[in-house]
Amino acid sequence: MICFLIFLATYILMECVTWCTHKFVMHGFLWYLHEDHHQPKYAHIFERNDVFFVIFAIPSILLFYFGAQNGFDYKFFIGLGIFAYGMSYFLVHDIMIHQRFKLFKNTKNKYLLGLRKGHKVHHKHLGKEHGECFGMLFVPFKYFKF
């Protein structure tokens, strides 16, 4: 049970980490890597922004490794929480919102439509300033129609 709680707490905490990283790092000193994500799409399948997937994967991989070395201790389940959040991010952000793979185009799910709307508001700014709605799974209620 404690393993599941560690996993769940890490998964939820990753939304906070993502928000802070997006606002202060991606729209800050590493804007160079994130900038192409805010530009109109071009023919390349990859963006410089994709480097952030690798950056977030490194702690997860290390925690998996060192947690498994110690009999699958808490580090393994923290790594699992980071990994699960990363998979959720990929599915929601890259597939559902940005349609990098043409799946789930016609959803009527109010939650997913709210996420899309919040993300569109974020992307209306092509520069790094004046950004809003930096989260991914939790966006302000004003973007949801009930």
N, CA and C atoms as a LAMMPS dump frame, in Angstrom:
ITEM: TIMESTEP
0
ITEM: NUMBER OF ATOMS
438
ITEM: BOX BOUNDS ff ff ff
-5.0000000000000000e+02 5.0000000000000000e+02
-5.0000000000000000e+02 5.0000000000000000e+02
-5.0000000000000000e+02 5.0000000000000000e+02
ITEM: ATOMS id mol type element x y z
1 1 1 N 0.828 -1.2 0
2 1 2 C 0 0 0
3 1 3 C 0.87 1.262 0
4 2 1 N 1.944 1.26 0.783
5 2 2 C 2.813 2.436 0.835
6 2 3 C 3.458 2.683 -0.521
7 3 1 N 3.754 1.621 -1.248
8 3 2 C 4.352 1.765 -2.584
9 3 3 C 3.393 2.499 -3.517
10 4 1 N 2.115 2.143 -3.463
11 4 2 C 1.119 2.802 -4.297
12 4 3 C 0.983 4.271 -3.909
13 5 1 N 1.013 4.573 -2.623
14 5 2 C 0.903 5.956 -2.169
15 5 3 C 2.096 6.793 -2.618
16 6 1 N 3.291 6.206 -2.587
17 6 2 C 4.492 6.894 -3.075
18 6 3 C 4.347 7.179 -4.561
19 7 1 N 3.908 6.167 -5.312
20 7 2 C 3.679 6.326 -6.752
21 7 3 C 2.666 7.437 -7.013
22 8 1 N 1.521 7.393 -6.345
23 8 2 C 0.445 8.362 -6.558
24 8 3 C 0.878 9.781 -6.175
25 9 1 N 1.544 9.918 -5.035
26 9 2 C 2.019 11.232 -4.598
27 9 3 C 3.02 11.806 -5.61
28 10 1 N 3.897 10.965 -6.115
29 10 2 C 4.873 11.417 -7.11
30 10 3 C 4.172 11.853 -8.385
31 11 1 N 3.215 11.063 -8.834
32 11 2 C 2.462 11.386 -10.049
33 11 3 C 1.798 12.761 -9.908
34 12 1 N 1.142 13.001 -8.793
35 12 2 C 0.455 14.275 -8.566
36 12 3 C 1.461 15.416 -8.436
37 13 1 N 2.551 15.184 -7.722
38 13 2 C 3.584 16.201 -7.554
39 13 3 C 4.223 16.59 -8.885
40 14 1 N 4.262 15.664 -9.821
41 14 2 C 4.858 15.957 -11.122
42 14 3 C 4.107 17.053 -11.874
43 15 1 N 2.813 17.207 -11.607
44 15 2 C 2.084 18.309 -12.235
45 15 3 C 2.635 19.644 -11.735
46 16 1 N 2.95 19.715 -10.456
47 16 2 C 3.555 20.942 -9.893
48 16 3 C 4.947 21.171 -10.467
49 17 1 N 5.731 20.107 -10.553
50 17 2 C 7.073 20.199 -11.126
51 17 3 C 6.987 20.652 -12.581
52 18 1 N 6.036 20.085 -13.311
53 18 2 C 5.859 20.446 -14.714
54 18 3 C 5.466 21.907 -14.857
55 19 1 N 4.524 22.372 -14.034
56 19 2 C 4.088 23.767 -14.093
57 19 3 C 5.278 24.698 -13.852
58 20 1 N 6.031 24.437 -12.798
59 20 2 C 7.182 25.292 -12.461
60 20 3 C 8.257 25.232 -13.549
61 21 1 N 8.533 24.037 -14.033
62 21 2 C 9.544 23.884 -15.08
63 21 3 C 9.104 24.599 -16.35
64 22 1 N 7.834 24.452 -16.695
65 22 2 C 7.325 25.09 -17.906
66 22 3 C 7.404 26.61 -17.79
67 23 1 N 6.982 27.145 -16.659
68 23 2 C 6.945 28.604 -16.479
69 23 3 C 8.344 29.214 -16.333
70 24 1 N 9.183 28.63 -15.49
71 24 2 C 10.448 29.266 -15.131
72 24 3 C 11.664 28.767 -15.905
73 25 1 N 11.594 27.562 -16.449
74 25 2 C 12.738 27.019 -17.192
75 25 3 C 12.476 27.088 -18.695
76 26 1 N 11.353 26.477 -19.138
77 26 2 C 11.063 26.463 -20.575
78 26 3 C 10.767 27.865 -21.104
79 27 1 N 10.078 28.664 -20.319
80 27 2 C 9.802 30.049 -20.715
81 27 3 C 10.823 30.999 -20.091
82 28 1 N 11.905 30.446 -19.603
83 28 2 C 12.99 31.209 -19.003
84 28 3 C 14.292 30.94 -19.731
85 29 1 N 15.273 30.451 -18.968
86 29 2 C 16.622 30.329 -19.514
87 29 3 C 16.785 29.232 -20.57
88 30 1 N 15.827 28.3 -20.693
89 30 2 C 15.906 27.291 -21.755
90 30 3 C 14.85 27.526 -22.844
91 31 1 N 14.455 28.791 -22.992
92 31 2 C 13.482 29.148 -24.03
93 31 3 C 13.964 28.694 -25.404
94 32 1 N 15.264 28.716 -25.643
95 32 2 C 15.813 28.293 -26.934
96 32 3 C 15.319 26.895 -27.313
97 33 1 N 15.233 26.005 -26.326
98 33 2 C 14.769 24.64 -26.614
99 33 3 C 13.253 24.555 -26.762
100 34 1 N 12.529 25.446 -26.123
101 34 2 C 11.065 25.388 -26.113
102 34 3 C 10.429 26.262 -27.193
103 35 1 N 11.179 27.219 -27.706
104 35 2 C 10.64 28.226 -28.618
105 35 3 C 9.959 27.627 -29.844
106 36 1 N 10.555 26.606 -30.444
107 36 2 C 9.968 26.052 -31.665
108 36 3 C 8.597 25.414 -31.415
109 37 1 N 8.332 25.067 -30.177
110 37 2 C 7.033 24.499 -29.833
111 37 3 C 5.922 25.552 -29.924
112 38 1 N 6.267 26.818 -29.823
113 38 2 C 5.295 27.906 -29.889
114 38 3 C 5.201 28.532 -31.275
115 39 1 N 5.922 28.005 -32.222
116 39 2 C 5.892 28.541 -33.58
117 39 3 C 4.955 27.695 -34.441
118 40 1 N 4.469 28.288 -35.53
119 40 2 C 3.652 27.494 -36.457
120 40 3 C 4.422 26.241 -36.892
121 41 1 N 3.708 25.176 -37.069
122 41 2 C 4.349 23.88 -37.343
123 41 3 C 5.058 23.857 -38.693
124 42 1 N 6.128 23.12 -38.715
125 42 2 C 6.899 22.93 -39.926
126 42 3 C 6.98 21.429 -40.215
127 43 1 N 7.687 21.037 -41.244
128 43 2 C 7.648 19.666 -41.756
129 43 3 C 8.377 18.632 -40.898
130 44 1 N 9.151 19.05 -39.911
131 44 2 C 9.931 18.101 -39.122
132 44 3 C 9.046 17.389 -38.099
133 45 1 N 9.32 16.126 -37.872
134 45 2 C 8.546 15.359 -36.893
135 45 3 C 8.994 15.686 -35.466
136 46 1 N 10.252 16.054 -35.295
137 46 2 C 10.778 16.376 -33.974
138 46 3 C 10.963 17.873 -33.813
139 47 1 N 10.897 18.317 -32.566
140 47 2 C 11.14 19.709 -32.199
141 47 3 C 12.307 19.722 -31.211
142 48 1 N 12.975 20.857 -31.08
143 48 2 C 13.99 20.98 -30.025
144 48 3 C 13.338 20.759 -28.664
145 49 1 N 12.096 21.148 -28.535
146 49 2 C 11.335 20.989 -27.3
147 49 3 C 11.297 19.532 -26.818
148 50 1 N 11.44 18.583 -27.738
149 50 2 C 11.399 17.158 -27.373
150 50 3 C 12.555 16.761 -26.46
151 51 1 N 13.581 17.587 -26.387
152 51 2 C 14.704 17.322 -25.482
153 51 3 C 14.201 17.226 -24.035
154 52 1 N 13.13 17.957 -23.718
155 52 2 C 12.61 17.929 -22.356
156 52 3 C 12.101 16.54 -21.954
157 53 1 N 11.661 15.742 -22.918
158 53 2 C 11.275 14.362 -22.604
159 53 3 C 12.481 13.581 -22.081
160 54 1 N 13.623 13.799 -22.705
161 54 2 C 14.853 13.129 -22.27
162 54 3 C 15.273 13.649 -20.895
163 55 1 N 15.199 14.964 -20.72
164 55 2 C 15.589 15.56 -19.436
165 55 3 C 14.75 14.986 -18.295
166 56 1 N 13.444 14.849 -18.51
167 56 2 C 12.576 14.301 -17.467
168 56 3 C 12.726 12.786 -17.325
169 57 1 N 13.17 12.108 -18.374
170 57 2 C 13.34 10.654 -18.307
171 57 3 C 14.564 10.258 -17.482
172 58 1 N 15.58 11.08 -17.469
173 58 2 C 16.83 10.726 -16.782
174 58 3 C 16.611 10.437 -15.296
175 59 1 N 15.941 11.323 -14.53
176 59 2 C 15.739 10.973 -13.117
177 59 3 C 14.893 9.716 -12.939
178 60 1 N 13.92 9.516 -13.81
179 60 2 C 13.084 8.324 -13.713
180 60 3 C 13.916 7.058 -13.913
181 61 1 N 14.751 7.057 -14.923
182 61 2 C 15.61 5.902 -15.207
183 61 3 C 16.556 5.635 -14.043
184 62 1 N 17.172 6.695 -13.527
185 62 2 C 18.104 6.525 -12.402
186 62 3 C 17.383 5.994 -11.16
187 63 1 N 16.187 6.524 -10.892
188 63 2 C 15.423 6.042 -9.737
189 63 3 C 14.985 4.589 -9.918
190 64 1 N 14.602 4.211 -11.125
191 64 2 C 14.296 2.8 -11.411
192 64 3 C 15.511 1.93 -11.091
193 65 1 N 16.651 2.327 -11.61
194 65 2 C 17.866 1.533 -11.451
195 65 3 C 18.27 1.395 -9.984
196 66 1 N 18.403 2.526 -9.296
197 66 2 C 18.862 2.465 -7.907
198 66 3 C 17.798 1.882 -6.982
199 67 1 N 16.534 2.084 -7.293
200 67 2 C 15.462 1.475 -6.499
201 67 3 C 15.412 -0.033 -6.666
202 68 1 N 15.661 -0.511 -7.884
203 68 2 C 15.684 -1.96 -8.125
204 68 3 C 16.904 -2.601 -7.468
205 69 1 N 18.007 -1.871 -7.404
206 69 2 C 19.219 -2.386 -6.763
207 69 3 C 19.024 -2.599 -5.264
208 70 1 N 18.107 -1.845 -4.68
209 70 2 C 17.849 -1.923 -3.241
210 70 3 C 16.536 -2.652 -2.935
211 71 1 N 16.22 -3.663 -3.727
212 71 2 C 15.037 -4.465 -3.446
213 71 3 C 13.723 -3.75 -3.734
214 72 1 N 13.693 -2.939 -4.771
215 72 2 C 12.492 -2.197 -5.167
216 72 3 C 11.973 -1.322 -4.024
217 73 1 N 12.872 -0.484 -3.533
218 73 2 C 12.5 0.419 -2.448
219 73 3 C 11.748 1.635 -2.994
220 74 1 N 11.573 2.633 -2.15
221 74 2 C 10.768 3.815 -2.494
222 74 3 C 11.264 4.528 -3.745
223 75 1 N 12.579 4.481 -4.007
224 75 2 C 13.116 5.162 -5.191
225 75 3 C 12.51 4.593 -6.479
226 76 1 N 12.311 3.29 -6.509
227 76 2 C 11.719 2.657 -7.687
228 76 3 C 10.315 3.208 -7.942
229 77 1 N 9.53 3.38 -6.894
230 77 2 C 8.148 3.831 -7.05
231 77 3 C 8.052 5.333 -7.334
232 78 1 N 9.045 6.094 -6.891
233 78 2 C 9.124 7.496 -7.312
234 78 3 C 9.412 7.544 -8.81
235 79 1 N 10.36 6.741 -9.257
236 79 2 C 10.671 6.648 -10.692
237 79 3 C 9.464 6.208 -11.498
238 80 1 N 8.689 5.282 -10.955
239 80 2 C 7.481 4.814 -11.63
240 80 3 C 6.444 5.934 -11.741
241 81 1 N 6.31 6.752 -10.707
242 81 2 C 5.396 7.892 -10.749
243 81 3 C 5.808 8.913 -11.798
244 82 1 N 7.112 9.184 -11.893
245 82 2 C 7.619 10.113 -12.907
246 82 3 C 7.366 9.548 -14.299
247 83 1 N 7.633 8.257 -14.458
248 83 2 C 7.407 7.599 -15.754
249 83 3 C 5.931 7.645 -16.152
250 84 1 N 5.045 7.338 -15.225
251 84 2 C 3.609 7.34 -15.519
252 84 3 C 3.134 8.744 -15.893
253 85 1 N 3.639 9.759 -15.196
254 85 2 C 3.281 11.135 -15.543
255 85 3 C 3.806 11.47 -16.936
256 86 1 N 5.015 11.06 -17.241
257 86 2 C 5.582 11.304 -18.569
258 86 3 C 4.757 10.661 -19.672
259 87 1 N 4.278 9.45 -19.428
260 87 2 C 3.411 8.783 -20.406
261 87 3 C 2.089 9.527 -20.538
262 88 1 N 1.526 9.976 -19.43
263 88 2 C 0.283 10.757 -19.466
264 88 3 C 0.506 12.052 -20.24
265 89 1 N 1.621 12.693 -19.978
266 89 2 C 1.948 13.934 -20.67
267 89 3 C 2.026 13.7 -22.168
268 90 1 N 2.714 12.648 -22.565
269 90 2 C 2.839 12.32 -23.987
270 90 3 C 1.463 12.076 -24.607
271 91 1 N 0.647 11.267 -23.944
272 91 2 C -0.681 10.951 -24.486
273 91 3 C -1.57 12.189 -24.58
274 92 1 N -1.588 12.983 -23.529
275 92 2 C -2.47 14.145 -23.504
276 92 3 C -1.9 15.285 -24.356
277 93 1 N -0.646 15.649 -24.119
278 93 2 C -0.07 16.818 -24.783
279 93 3 C 0.225 16.567 -26.255
280 94 1 N 0.939 15.512 -26.555
281 94 2 C 1.379 15.295 -27.928
282 94 3 C 0.321 14.641 -28.807
283 95 1 N -0.462 13.737 -28.245
284 95 2 C -1.454 13.037 -29.064
285 95 3 C -2.809 13.745 -29.027
286 96 1 N -3.332 14.02 -27.844
287 96 2 C -4.67 14.617 -27.755
288 96 3 C -4.69 16.095 -28.136
289 97 1 N -3.74 16.866 -27.623
290 97 2 C -3.78 18.319 -27.828
291 97 3 C -3.15 18.718 -29.158
292 98 1 N -1.905 18.319 -29.375
293 98 2 C -1.195 18.775 -30.576
294 98 3 C -1.36 17.862 -31.782
295 99 1 N -1.985 16.725 -31.607
296 99 2 C -2.26 15.812 -32.718
297 99 3 C -1.003 15.461 -33.524
298 100 1 N 0.096 15.211 -32.805
299 100 2 C 1.312 14.797 -33.514
300 100 3 C 1.112 13.438 -34.156
301 101 1 N 0.22 12.672 -33.6
302 101 2 C -0.262 11.436 -34.212
303 101 3 C -1.77 11.613 -34.294
304 102 1 N -2.33 11.406 -35.428
305 102 2 C -3.735 11.739 -35.669
306 102 3 C -4.679 10.716 -35.016
307 103 1 N -4.782 10.807 -33.705
308 103 2 C -5.681 9.952 -32.942
309 103 3 C -6.569 10.833 -32.076
310 104 1 N -7.718 10.356 -31.722
311 104 2 C -8.621 11.049 -30.79
312 104 3 C -8.937 12.481 -31.239
313 105 1 N -9.153 12.677 -32.523
314 105 2 C -9.399 14.024 -33.045
315 105 3 C -10.769 14.567 -32.662
316 106 1 N -11.749 13.71 -32.549
317 106 2 C -13.132 14.174 -32.389
318 106 3 C -13.7 13.873 -31.012
319 107 1 N -12.943 14.115 -29.987
320 107 2 C -13.427 13.835 -28.639
321 107 3 C -14.516 14.827 -28.244
322 108 1 N -15.432 14.353 -27.45
323 108 2 C -16.481 15.201 -26.883
324 108 3 C -16.359 15.241 -25.353
325 109 1 N -15.284 14.664 -24.855
326 109 2 C -15.034 14.627 -23.422
327 109 3 C -14.758 16.038 -22.914
328 110 1 N -15.552 16.507 -21.952
329 110 2 C -15.448 17.881 -21.464
330 110 3 C -14.093 18.167 -20.823
331 111 1 N -13.549 17.186 -20.118
332 111 2 C -12.234 17.371 -19.498
333 111 3 C -11.165 17.576 -20.57
334 112 1 N -11.148 16.707 -21.583
335 112 2 C -10.136 16.814 -22.634
336 112 3 C -10.325 18.086 -23.455
337 113 1 N -11.57 18.487 -23.695
338 113 2 C -11.819 19.743 -24.405
339 113 3 C -11.33 20.939 -23.586
340 114 1 N -11.489 20.881 -22.259
341 114 2 C -10.973 21.933 -21.389
342 114 3 C -9.464 22.005 -21.411
343 115 1 N -8.812 20.843 -21.426
344 115 2 C -7.348 20.823 -21.528
345 115 3 C -6.899 21.456 -22.836
346 116 1 N -7.567 21.085 -23.92
347 116 2 C -7.222 21.654 -25.233
348 116 3 C -7.383 23.175 -25.231
349 117 1 N -8.487 23.645 -24.675
350 117 2 C -8.742 25.092 -24.66
351 117 3 C -7.678 25.823 -23.837
352 118 1 N -7.365 25.298 -22.656
353 118 2 C -6.326 25.908 -21.829
354 118 3 C -4.988 25.944 -22.537
355 119 1 N -4.681 24.887 -23.253
356 119 2 C -3.4 24.83 -23.957
357 119 3 C -3.386 25.796 -25.148
358 120 1 N -4.526 25.936 -25.821
359 120 2 C -4.603 26.908 -26.917
360 120 3 C -4.376 28.327 -26.396
361 121 1 N -4.922 28.62 -25.229
362 121 2 C -4.699 29.937 -24.618
363 121 3 C -3.209 30.118 -24.335
364 122 1 N -2.552 29.064 -23.874
365 122 2 C -1.117 29.132 -23.616
366 122 3 C -0.355 29.431 -24.907
367 123 1 N -0.753 28.798 -25.996
368 123 2 C -0.031 28.925 -27.262
369 123 3 C -0.391 30.171 -28.057
370 124 1 N -1.351 30.953 -27.606
371 124 2 C -1.667 32.18 -28.346
372 124 3 C -0.509 33.17 -28.269
373 125 1 N 0.37 32.994 -27.297
374 125 2 C 1.563 33.826 -27.166
375 125 3 C 2.727 33.118 -27.865
376 126 1 N 3.267 33.737 -28.889
377 126 2 C 4.365 33.113 -29.625
378 126 3 C 5.71 33.346 -28.964
379 127 1 N 5.786 34.31 -28.072
380 127 2 C 7.028 34.599 -27.354
381 127 3 C 7.003 33.977 -25.973
382 128 1 N 8.079 34.164 -25.234
383 128 2 C 8.162 33.546 -23.912
384 128 3 C 7.469 34.366 -22.831
385 129 1 N 7.164 35.627 -23.108
386 129 2 C 6.504 36.474 -22.12
387 129 3 C 4.99 36.333 -22.206
388 130 1 N 4.336 36.792 -21.153
389 130 2 C 2.872 36.865 -21.066
390 130 3 C 2.201 35.499 -21.147
391 131 1 N 2.905 34.462 -20.799
392 131 2 C 2.317 33.133 -20.84
393 131 3 C 1.283 32.944 -19.747
394 132 1 N 0.424 31.99 -19.95
395 132 2 C -0.573 31.62 -18.953
396 132 3 C -0.894 30.144 -19.131
397 133 1 N -1.503 29.578 -18.146
398 133 2 C -1.934 28.179 -18.191
399 133 3 C -0.754 27.24 -18.48
400 134 1 N 0.162 27.125 -17.53
401 134 2 C 1.379 26.34 -17.712
402 134 3 C 1.223 24.877 -17.339
403 135 1 N 0.136 24.498 -16.703
404 135 2 C -0.072 23.112 -16.313
405 135 3 C -0.446 22.243 -17.492
406 136 1 N -0.589 20.956 -17.226
407 136 2 C -0.938 20.046 -18.302
408 136 3 C -2.191 19.259 -17.964
409 137 1 N -2.247 18.622 -16.822
410 137 2 C -3.418 17.814 -16.467
411 137 3 C -4.443 18.595 -15.663
412 138 1 N -3.993 19.641 -14.981
413 138 2 C -4.891 20.47 -14.19
414 138 3 C -4.831 21.896 -14.744
415 139 1 N -5.899 22.323 -15.376
416 139 2 C -5.978 23.687 -15.884
417 139 3 C -7.12 24.39 -15.159
418 140 1 N -7.132 25.727 -15.146
419 140 2 C -8.196 26.447 -14.428
420 140 3 C -9.601 26.057 -14.897
421 141 1 N -10.545 26.086 -13.978
422 141 2 C -11.918 25.681 -14.252
423 141 3 C -12.575 26.518 -15.349
424 142 1 N -12.108 27.73 -15.566
425 142 2 C -12.744 28.6 -16.566
426 142 3 C -12.673 28.027 -17.976
427 143 1 N -11.798 27.042 -18.21
428 143 2 C -11.681 26.447 -19.531
429 143 3 C -12.634 25.27 -19.743
430 144 1 N -13.364 24.902 -18.721
431 144 2 C -14.295 23.786 -18.816
432 144 3 C -15.721 24.305 -18.885
433 145 1 N -16.49 23.776 -19.821
434 145 2 C -17.912 24.127 -19.922
435 145 3 C -18.714 23.009 -19.269
436 146 1 N -19.535 23.382 -18.317
437 146 2 C -20.367 22.377 -17.645
438 146 3 C -21.828 22.596 -17.946
